[in-house]
Amino acid sequence: MVKLKSFNIDLDNKTGVYMPGQTVSGKTILELETEMELREIRLECDGKAHVAWSEHIDGGDGIDKTKHYSGNEEYFDTTIPVFGKGLGSGDENRLPAGKHVFPFSFVLPPELPSSFEGEHGYVRYKVEGIIDRPWAFDEHTVQPFTVLATLDLNLEPSAANGGEAQNSENICCLCCKSGPILGTFKLNRVGYVPGESIYFEASAQNSSRRVCNVFADLEMVTKYYAIRPKKRIYTETKLINRIQHQDLAPGQSDVWSGDRFVIPPLAPSYLGGCSIIDIKYSIKLVIKPHGPSSKLHIPIEVIIGSIPLQSVIQQYQKTISTDQKSTPPIIPTPIFSESVWGPTNIKKDEKREEEHIYGQLEFTPCYSFYKFS
């Protein structure tokens, strides 16, 4: 029996992060304990988006029914033969025992959306190695990688603008209408990159008869767009971080400033280039009365980019430089950090026999992260 000791893909770029239009290169490496008969070894390199979810509906006869929605997009699909039939050597080929290395490279298309792994969909890029064996299961190895598209905040008209929102709500206390709760929320700008801090100002007035909890949330709102069996949208809201403020007693007012959110590694806003997944971020003030009552939400949408505003870069350089001469701002070099949401097991999406698939099956996309002082 042929024994395959290992089968892996080693990318030359050790960060595993690429920009659209860049070259992806590496090596396919396999190690055999005995000689192997095979047709070919090939690589299938692809980029695609996929969304899927299920909804339970009332069938009208007292029986719940489940409806499945899905959608797909393909950005590229490239096959690269590295040994055997695909290179013109016929269907019958043999590899001796030992270690074998096959280099490869391909160029990414110039317009691609950023990698993303969500609860109900993903934008995913990978190189898959396949050993095509006659009269036996094929062997597979998977190596996902990150594509990070550019979202330059300097090209977003509203990124440098401030944001302000206010709202109020009357609440009921037993059978009597209580006084309103009011809130105002302010940001000095709405465009940020991961690593920056969002400072905010808030004010709250509690004219009700209840104690109110006050806090601020940083959230990601993802919309998934299904195509089959018909067009359908699923909206998912995930909490990134929360800052708690002191409670507000009945009749009390308060002004809140000085706290901040540090933006963790996140996919850029909008997920440009993908038409079935959309990402937006917001920071909001929340005032929650004790007891049965709805919360007061005061949101402001923020834009998460990959290239910071020039004004931010200039301010950063002033804090680290003793040279008072006027020099053009230089963008600090970001590091690539794993997404705040952690790894995704992609094995469930690779429909293979489990014992015949190798490689990296736990994957976390990486995003730009700036270490500003």
PyMOL commands that set and color helices and strands:
alter all, ss='L'
color gray80, all
select helices_A, chain A and resi 85-87+153-155+269-271+310-320+346-349+354-356
alter helices_A, ss='H'
color red, helices_A
select strands_A, chain A and resi 4-11+17-18+23-32+36-38+40-58+64-84+93-95+98-107+116-117+121-132+139-147+163-173+176-187+191-192+197-206+212-226+232-248+253-262+277-289+296-304+335-338+344-345+357-359+362-363+366-369
alter strands_A, ss='S'
color yellow, strands_A
deselect
rebuild
show_as cartoon
